Amino acid sequence: MSSFEGKTYWIIGASEGLGRALARSLAHRGAHLILSARNADRLSEICAALPNARPVPLDVTDLDSVSRTAAEIGVVDGLVYNAGAYEPMRTADWNTKAALAMNDVNFSGALRVLGETVPDLVRAGRGDITLIGSLAGYHGLPAAIGYGASKAALISLAETMRHDLAGTGVTVRIVNPGFIKTRLTEKNSFKMPMLMTSEEAAERVVKAMSRRRFRTDFPVPFSWLVRVIDYLPDVLIYRGR
């Protein structure tokens, strides 16, 4: 029996890419699933192909929608926040509407969902929260206006929650993938190092969810390269800029 057998997981951002692959992986391990995203038709299609899965359409940018959905679902064993928006954007090509939209889904959406679910998990004295961040959240990177900042905020949020929820029975973790081949990354015009499939990434996430470790960054060699930037002087990082 897997550690997911018979447990109920709510995956937000489950209609495609990593979320869809994660739903399949958890279903294969015997989990009961509640799958949410804005695209109701796609959710229904996914759930029809999986055992013990039901679609619950949700718009994370709408607090009323989040509140109603959380009340309908009630307390679950695990929550995965995977909702994401991405548009490559350089500072000189600033698009305020697109930048705000990315923040509203990637970070503010998480605040809405967590605000409606964490208190109930704490009262129940149990629960598992997985936030899907990004390696792009560790540093300001070129052409990442909106996206990088929103993922950095999500990482900071997870770190605070891990501190505050210690001893409550609620586990919080952050999982930061590198490049995953999805509809979103198809927007990139540059070569993406160590690009992986959604299925490969989903297996990494499931492995992280089976442990209590707080932080999981992958792929490992690429994540080391990203994190080592912390130790470089600014004169090297921004040389000529």
C-alpha positions in Angstrom: 0.0 0.0 0.0 1.3 3.4 -0.9 1.3 6.3 1.5 -1.4 7.9 -0.7 -3.8 5.0 -0.7 -7.3 6.0 0.3 -6.4 9.6 1.1 -8.1 12.6 -0.5 -6.0 15.2 -2.3 -7.2 18.5 -3.8 -5.0 19.5 -6.8 -5.5 23.1 -8.0 -4.2 23.7 -11.5 -5.0 20.1 -12.7 -6.3 20.6 -16.2 -3.0 20.2 -18.0 0.8 19.9 -17.8 2.3 19.1 -14.4 -1.1 19.1 -12.6 -2.6 16.6 -15.0 0.4 14.3 -14.8 0.4 14.6 -11.0 -3.3 13.6 -10.9 -2.6 10.5 -12.9 0.4 9.6 -10.8 -1.5 10.0 -7.5 -4.5 8.1 -8.9 -2.2 5.2 -9.8 -1.1 5.1 -6.1 -4.7 4.8 -4.9 -5.5 8.4 -3.9 -8.9 10.0 -4.1 -8.7 13.2 -6.1 -10.5 16.5 -6.3 -9.3 18.3 -9.4 -9.7 22.0 -9.9 -9.0 24.5 -12.7 -11.0 27.0 -14.7 -11.5 24.7 -17.7 -14.5 22.6 -16.6 -14.6 20.5 -19.8 -10.9 19.5 -19.6 -11.3 18.6 -15.9 -14.3 16.3 -16.7 -12.3 14.6 -19.4 -9.4 13.9 -17.0 -11.7 12.7 -14.2 -13.5 10.4 -16.6 -10.3 8.5 -17.2 -9.3 8.2 -13.6 -10.7 6.2 -10.7 -12.0 8.1 -7.7 -11.6 11.6 -9.2 -14.1 14.4 -9.4 -13.9 17.7 -11.1 -14.6 20.9 -9.2 -14.1 24.0 -11.5 -12.4 26.9 -9.7 -11.1 30.4 -10.5 -8.3 31.2 -8.0 -8.5 34.9 -8.8 -12.1 35.1 -7.4 -12.3 35.0 -3.6 -16.0 34.1 -3.7 -15.4 31.2 -6.0 -12.6 30.0 -3.7 -14.7 30.3 -0.5 -17.6 28.5 -2.0 -15.4 25.7 -3.3 -13.5 25.2 -0.1 -16.7 25.1 1.9 -18.1 22.5 -0.5 -15.0 20.3 -0.4 -14.3 20.5 3.4 -11.2 19.2 5.0 -8.9 17.0 2.8 -5.8 15.0 3.6 -3.7 17.0 1.2 -3.7 20.1 -0.9 -1.5 20.8 -4.0 -1.4 24.4 -5.3 -0.2 24.1 -8.8 -2.1 27.0 -10.5 0.2 29.0 -12.7 0.4 31.7 -15.3 3.4 32.7 -17.3 4.3 35.3 -20.0 7.9 36.0 -20.8 8.4 39.7 -20.3 11.4 42.0 -20.2 11.4 45.2 -18.2 11.7 47.4 -21.3 8.6 45.6 -22.6 6.6 46.0 -19.4 2.9 44.9 -19.6 1.2 45.8 -16.3 -1.9 43.8 -17.1 0.1 40.6 -17.8 2.4 41.1 -14.8 -0.6 41.6 -12.4 -2.4 38.5 -14.0 0.7 36.3 -13.2 0.8 37.5 -9.7 -2.9 37.0 -9.2 -2.7 33.4 -10.2 0.8 32.4 -9.0 0.8 34.1 -5.6 -2.5 35.9 -4.7 -4.4 32.8 -5.8 -2.5 30.8 -3.3 -3.2 33.3 -0.5 -7.0 33.0 -1.3 -6.9 29.2 -1.3 -4.8 28.9 1.8 -6.8 31.4 3.7 -9.9 29.3 3.1 -8.3 26.0 4.0 -5.4 26.3 6.5 -7.6 27.3 9.5 -9.7 24.1 9.0 -6.5 21.9 8.7 -5.1 23.4 11.9 -8.3 22.8 13.7 -8.3 19.2 12.5 -4.7 18.8 13.6 -3.6 17.2 10.3 -3.0 17.9 6.7 -0.4 18.2 3.9 0.2 21.3 1.8 2.4 21.3 -1.3 3.1 24.5 -3.1 4.6 24.3 -6.6 7.1 27.1 -7.0 9.9 27.4 -9.5 13.7 27.7 -9.6 13.0 31.1 -11.2 11.8 32.2 -7.8 15.3 32.2 -6.3 16.8 35.1 -8.3 15.8 38.0 -10.5 16.3 36.6 -14.0 16.1 38.2 -17.5 12.6 38.4 -19.0 10.9 37.3 -15.8 9.0 40.4 -14.8 5.8 39.2 -13.0 6.6 35.5 -13.0 9.9 35.4 -11.1 8.7 37.8 -8.4 5.4 35.9 -7.9 7.3 32.6 -7.4 9.7 34.3 -5.1 6.8 35.4 -3.0 5.4 31.9 -3.0 8.7 30.5 -1.7 8.7 33.1 1.1 5.1 32.3 2.0 6.0 28.6 2.2 9.0 29.3 4.5 6.8 31.4 6.8 4.1 28.8 7.0 6.6 26.0 7.7 7.8 28.0 10.7 4.3 28.9 12.0 2.7 25.5 11.5 5.3 23.5 13.3 3.7 21.3 15.9 0.2 21.7 14.5 0.1 18.4 12.5 0.0 20.3 9.2 3.0 19.7 6.9 4.0 22.4 4.4 6.5 22.0 1.6 7.7 23.9 -1.4 8.6 22.1 -4.6 10.6 24.1 -7.2 10.9 22.6 -10.6 13.1 23.8 -13.4 11.9 23.8 -17.0 8.9 21.5 -17.8 7.7 20.9 -21.3 4.2 22.5 -21.2 2.0 24.9 -23.1 3.5 27.7 -20.9 7.2 27.0 -21.6 6.4 26.7 -25.3 6.4 30.5 -25.2 10.1 30.6 -24.5 12.4 31.4 -27.4 15.6 30.3 -25.7 17.1 26.9 -25.1 15.8 25.5 -21.8 18.5 23.5 -20.0 17.5 20.0 -18.6 13.9 20.3 -20.0 11.8 17.5 -18.7 8.4 16.1 -19.4 5.3 16.7 -17.2 5.4 13.0 -16.3 9.0 13.1 -15.2 8.3 16.2 -13.1 5.2 14.7 -11.6 7.2 11.7 -10.3 9.6 14.1 -8.6 6.7 15.9 -7.0 5.1 12.7 -5.8 8.4 11.6 -4.3 8.7 14.9 -2.4 5.1 14.5 -1.2 5.9 11.2 0.4 8.5 12.8 2.6 8.4 15.4 5.4 11.3 17.4 3.9 10.4 21.0 3.4 12.2 21.9 0.2 12.7 20.0 -3.0 14.4 21.6 -6.0 14.9 19.8 -9.3 16.5 18.8 -11.6 19.4 18.6 -9.1 22.4 19.7 -11.2 20.5 22.7 -12.6 19.1 23.7 -9.2 22.7 23.7 -7.8 23.7 26.1 -10.5 20.8 28.4 -9.7 21.4 28.3 -5.9 25.2 28.9 -6.2 24.4 32.4 -7.6 23.7 33.3 -3.9 27.4 33.1 -3.2 28.6 35.1 -6.2 29.4 38.9 -5.8 27.0 41.2 -7.6 29.9 42.6 -9.7 30.0 39.2 -11.5 26.3 38.7 -11.8 25.5 42.2 -13.2 28.8 42.8 -14.9 28.2 45.1 -17.9 24.7 45.9 -16.8 
